[in-house]
Amino acid sequence: MGYSGGIWILWKDNICVKIMVNYMQFIHMKLKSDDVIDWVFFTGVYRSPRRNLRKELWYGLRCITKNINLSWLIFRDFNALLDEDENKGGFNRAIASCPAFQQLCSVSELKDLKFKGPKFTWNRGNIFECLDRALCSSHWELMFPNTAVFHILRIKFDHCPLSTSFGSKIRTNSPRPFQFLSGWLSHSNFSSMVNENWNSESSVEDYVKKFMATTRTWNMDVFENILKRKRNMMNRLDGFQIVLERF
């Protein structure tokens, strides 16, 4: 919504979704997944950059608060600050926080979930602010006590993406499934590696096992593990962004 279009909320096939309120600045819904017994409420927010519309968001959220009887997560771009230290540069910190936003959190008993990553989620010039966040009800916190919010590295856009994890999955001793990476096709040595390890005399099952083992080794030794390289690069960029925020 705003200058670019609307709020997009996408979900996988194993998620059951019931839209409760479709408002211009938020979408409120009930969700249920295969691995969660109870329904939960989720609200995706994008507060309008237009001053004449901003107050309507707080009024709309207060209205749906009256009917909240399940675990509730409210998420994304509020375009407002909760605390004075969430702003660096540009505005006077003493007047930076939003009283209406603070009142909503207090009356609705919403908790600001702690995050990992860069402190500020929005940047323009020398102004840094934390405009994006995840809030939850006490019921949500009891149901998903390991919920974590991650501020992902901002690339190209002025807002950084947010990711939320509801808790680690139970690990098993089963081996990780084989994954074919399309990036392998760009390597000049990949075709020759496949040809050298293709043996039509073996059974399909034996060949597949051998090929997966050979490809994993090739990925580590020759291709140098693209996923690890990507993680290292993102960590370095993340570090640069944190350093920039300190100046």
C-alpha positions in Angstrom: 0.0 0.0 0.0 1.1 3.6 -0.1 3.2 4.7 -3.1 4.1 1.3 -4.4 0.9 -0.9 -4.3 -0.4 -3.1 -1.5 0.4 -5.6 1.2 1.4 -9.1 -0.1 1.1 -12.1 2.1 2.1 -15.4 0.7 1.8 -18.9 2.3 2.6 -22.5 1.6 0.0 -25.2 0.8 0.2 -26.7 4.3 -1.0 -23.4 5.9 -4.8 -22.8 6.3 -5.6 -19.1 6.1 -8.8 -17.2 7.0 -8.8 -13.5 6.3 -10.6 -11.7 9.1 -10.0 -8.0 8.2 -8.5 -6.6 4.9 -7.8 -3.0 5.6 -5.7 -0.6 3.6 -2.9 -0.5 6.2 -3.0 -4.1 7.5 -4.3 -7.5 6.8 -5.6 -9.5 9.8 -6.0 -13.3 9.6 -6.3 -16.6 11.3 -3.6 -19.2 10.5 -3.2 -22.9 11.2 -0.4 -25.2 10.0 -0.1 -29.0 9.9 2.4 -29.0 12.9 0.4 -26.6 15.1 -2.8 -27.8 16.8 -4.4 -24.4 17.6 -5.3 -21.5 15.3 -3.3 -18.3 15.8 -3.9 -14.7 14.7 -1.4 -13.0 12.4 -1.5 -9.3 11.3 0.7 -7.9 8.5 1.2 -4.2 8.8 2.3 -1.4 6.5 1.7 2.0 8.0 1.0 4.7 5.3 3.7 7.3 4.7 0.8 9.8 4.3 0.3 11.8 7.5 -3.5 12.1 7.1 -3.9 8.3 7.1 -1.5 7.3 9.8 -3.8 7.7 12.8 -6.3 5.3 11.1 -3.9 2.4 11.6 -3.8 2.7 15.4 -7.6 3.0 15.5 -8.0 -0.1 13.3 -5.6 -2.2 15.4 -7.4 -1.1 18.6 -10.7 -2.3 17.2 -9.4 -5.8 16.3 -7.7 -6.1 19.8 -11.1 -6.3 21.4 -11.7 -9.6 19.6 -8.3 -11.2 20.1 -8.8 -14.6 21.9 -5.9 -16.5 20.4 -2.2 -16.2 20.2 -1.3 -13.1 18.2 1.7 -12.0 16.2 1.7 -8.6 14.5 4.5 -7.9 12.1 6.4 -5.6 9.8 6.5 -1.9 8.9 4.9 0.3 11.5 6.7 3.5 10.3 6.9 4.6 13.9 9.3 4.4 16.8 8.6 2.9 20.2 11.6 4.2 22.1 13.8 7.4 21.8 17.0 5.4 21.1 15.5 3.9 17.9 16.5 6.9 15.9 20.0 8.2 14.9 20.4 11.5 13.2 17.8 13.7 11.6 15.2 14.1 14.3 15.3 15.2 17.9 15.4 12.0 19.9 13.2 13.5 22.6 10.3 13.7 20.2 11.1 10.8 18.0 8.9 8.1 19.7 5.3 7.7 18.8 2.9 8.0 21.8 -0.1 6.5 19.9 2.1 3.4 19.1 3.2 3.1 22.7 -0.4 3.4 23.9 -1.5 0.6 21.5 1.2 -1.7 22.8 0.3 -0.9 26.5 -3.5 -1.3 26.1 -3.2 -4.4 23.9 -0.5 -5.9 26.1 1.8 -6.5 23.1 5.4 -7.3 23.6 8.2 -6.1 21.3 10.1 -9.2 20.3 13.8 -8.9 20.6 15.9 -9.2 17.4 19.2 -10.3 16.1 21.1 -8.3 13.5 21.5 -4.6 12.8 19.7 -2.3 15.2 18.1 0.0 12.6 15.8 -1.3 9.9 15.5 1.8 7.8 18.1 4.2 6.4 18.1 7.3 4.2 21.2 9.4 4.0 22.5 9.9 7.6 19.2 9.0 9.2 18.8 5.5 10.8 15.6 4.3 12.4 14.0 1.1 13.7 10.6 1.2 11.9 10.1 -2.5 11.4 9.4 -5.0 14.2 7.4 -8.0 15.4 5.0 -7.7 18.4 3.3 -10.6 20.1 0.7 -11.3 22.8 1.4 -13.1 26.0 -0.5 -16.1 24.6 1.8 -16.2 21.6 4.9 -16.0 23.9 3.6 -19.0 25.9 2.8 -21.0 22.7 6.0 -20.1 20.9 8.6 -19.3 23.6 11.5 -19.6 21.2 10.2 -17.0 18.6 13.2 -15.1 17.2 13.2 -12.1 14.9 16.1 -11.5 12.5 17.0 -8.2 10.8 18.4 -9.3 7.5 21.0 -7.4 5.6 19.6 -4.4 3.7 20.6 -4.5 0.0 19.4 -1.9 -2.5 16.2 -1.0 -0.5 15.9 1.5 2.4 14.2 -1.0 4.6 15.8 -4.3 5.7 13.8 -7.5 5.4 12.7 -9.2 8.6 12.5 -13.0 9.2 10.8 -14.7 12.1 11.5 -18.1 13.5 9.1 -19.9 15.8 11.6 -22.3 17.3 14.2 -24.8 16.2 12.9 -28.1 14.6 13.8 -31.4 16.2 16.9 -32.8 14.5 17.0 -36.4 13.4 19.8 -38.7 12.5 18.6 -39.1 8.9 21.0 -37.8 6.2 20.3 -34.5 4.6 18.5 -34.9 1.2 20.6 -34.3 -1.9 20.0 -30.9 -3.5 21.0 -29.9 -7.0 22.3 -26.4 -7.3 21.6 -24.6 -10.5 24.8 -22.6 -10.0 26.8 -25.8 -10.7 25.8 -25.5 -14.4 27.8 -22.2 -14.7 31.0 -24.0 -13.8 33.2 -25.0 -16.7 34.2 -28.2 -15.0 30.7 -29.5 -14.2 29.9 -31.2 -17.5 33.2 -33.1 -17.6 32.7 -34.2 -14.0 29.3 -35.6 -14.8 30.6 -37.4 -18.0 33.5 -38.9 -16.1 31.3 -40.3 -13.4 28.5 -41.6 -15.5 28.7 -45.4 -15.7 25.9 -46.9 -17.8 27.0 -50.4 -16.8 26.0 -49.9 -13.1 22.4 -50.1 -11.8 20.5 -46.9 -11.6 20.4 -47.1 -7.8 24.2 -47.6 -7.5 25.0 -44.9 -10.0 22.7 -42.4 -8.2 24.4 -43.1 -4.9 27.9 -42.7 -6.4 27.0 -39.6 -8.3 25.6 -37.9 -5.2 28.7 -38.7 -3.2 31.0 -37.5 -6.0 29.0 -34.3 -6.5 29.1 -33.4 -2.8 32.9 -33.8 -2.8 33.2 -31.8 -6.1 31.0 -29.1 -4.6 33.3 -28.8 -1.5 36.7 -29.1 -3.3 36.1 -27.5 -6.7 33.0 -25.3 -6.6 34.0 -24.3 -3.0 30.5 -24.7 -1.5 28.4 -21.9 -2.9 26.1 -21.8 0.2 29.1 -21.3 2.5 30.5 -18.6 0.2 27.2 -16.8 0.2 26.9 -17.0 4.1 30.4 -15.6 4.4 29.7 -12.8 2.0 26.4 -11.9 3.7 28.1 -11.9 7.1 30.8 -9.5 5.9 28.2 -7.1 4.4 26.2 -7.4 7.6 29.3 -6.3 9.6 29.9 -3.4 7.2 26.3 -2.2 7.8 26.6 -2.4 11.6 29.8 -0.4 11.4 28.1 2.3 9.3 25.3 2.6 11.9 27.9 3.5 14.6 29.1 6.6 12.7 
